Amino acid sequence: MPAGVERITLALSYDRAEHTVVDLGLWDPSRFRGWSGGARDRVTVAATDATPGYLAGPLPAGTWQVTLGVPNIRVGARSRYRVQVWFDRAGARAATAQAAGAPLRTGRAWYRGDLHLHDANSDGSCATRATAAAATPARVPCPLFRTVLAAAAAGLDFVAVTDHNTVAHFAALRELQPWVAPLLLIPGVELTTFHGHANILAPSRFVDFRPAGREGVAALQRDAHAAGALFSLNHPGLPSGERCMGCGWSWPATDWGQVDSIEVINGATTTGPLTGLALWRARLSAGDRVTAVAGSDNHDPDAPAGQSPVGRPTTVVEAGELSTVAILDGIRAGRVYVDVAGAGRRLELSATAGAATAAMGGTLPAGVPLRVSARVIGADGATLRLWGERGVLAQRPVAGETAVVALDLPAGAARRWIAATVERDGVPLLIGNAIYVSGGSATTQGVPARR
């Protein structure tokens, strides 16, 4: 094992003819790291997590040993075997890719999920099983599986569990994943500092939150991206103080080029200056390409009064398959809308400029008239508003359970971006991501897939 390895994945294959069985185990230079016998033929070990039966922890350089046991091989039989080993190091993610396995679902679709959840590994709590029916039930740190079961009951396709500053839940997510499939479990961390909170999704290793206080938040952003994670600001419009230190985003010298997404809706905060909508639109108007997402910030899967249940709001991502890589790629590409109430509503937005067509996340040329088309499902009687850097550019009523709304914008009405919301009495039901307007050549994209 060379120095600097962050993850190791190994696979065992062998000729199983005539009832041969080969067991598998692993030792590092000084200690036992795990045993799966004949139950598994592929295992992964990192500092943050490991396959069940194996121990997470540092990966020391030196001689490691793969232990092969042969509990059964018939007299005279021969069985060829092969052990393959992959490493994550120096930014390469060979071991992570081999550990990921097959996607839980194939095919391009809109996948629905919750990107902000907590459990007993940070500050999640719930009533104990023994006292749940009591007038004043006792509360305890809530086990991770309760949150995962709530996500499955909500009919979600994916969730990110994002405990504060810790990776202690990563191994449990790996253990739960086969049991709850096809629900995708994405490991995440809510980096919690005194000047702002940010989710990092699917980091390949632990990301230390402390350097932000010594070197500035840009150092933290760089390290998160070096770990392969998506960097997303959480509830940036909330007040910060004794009740929740750092809840609002107040970091000076934020590197906005390294902000992948902004949580525009957090839990039940859906209107007013406490949402992240104003900051997101300001960054779009400044020329940044950043994706709007949402999260319930759920701390109790039983969702008591005043707390959003798992899946409300819902982030809906168009992806080529249901896998962590594909979901995060969809977010980075801006192929996302927010279903604020988690009610199954849908929004598809496309626009044309001359011969060019783009959907959310795409780019159209500036200086020409735009024809915008929105397909809205589940919002009869609401109003569709089209936004740009100048505010509301146009609006139309939504009529019918499934409605197609067309809007025309004259040349120059939008200089940098357009995005749609569907609202009822000023409360957003659906929030779409931006189609960018640029002076350069258009990036042509097809309209979103329909699920």
Secondary structure, 3 states (H helix, E strand, C coil): CCCCCCEEEEEEEECCHHHCEEEEEEECCCCEEEEEECCCCEEEEECCCECCCECCCCCCCCCCEEEEEEEECCCCCCCCEEEEEEEEECCEEHHHHHHHCCCCEEEEEEEEEEEEECCCCCCCEEECCCCCCCCCCCEEECCHHHHHHHHHHCCCCEEEEEEECCCCCHHHHHHHHHHHCCCEEEEEEEEEECCEEEEEECCCCCCCCCHHHHHCHHHHHHHHHHCCCEEEECCCCCCCCCCCCCCCCCCCCCCHHHCCEEEEEECCECCCCCCCHHHHHHHHHCCCCCEEEEECCECCCCCCCCCCCCCCCEEEEEEEEECHHHHHHHHHCCCEEEECCCCCCEEEEEEEECCEEEECCCEEECCCCEEEEEEEECCCCCEEEEEECCEEEEEEECCCCEEEEEEEECCCCCCCEEEEEEEECCEEEEEECCEEEECCCCECCCCCCCC
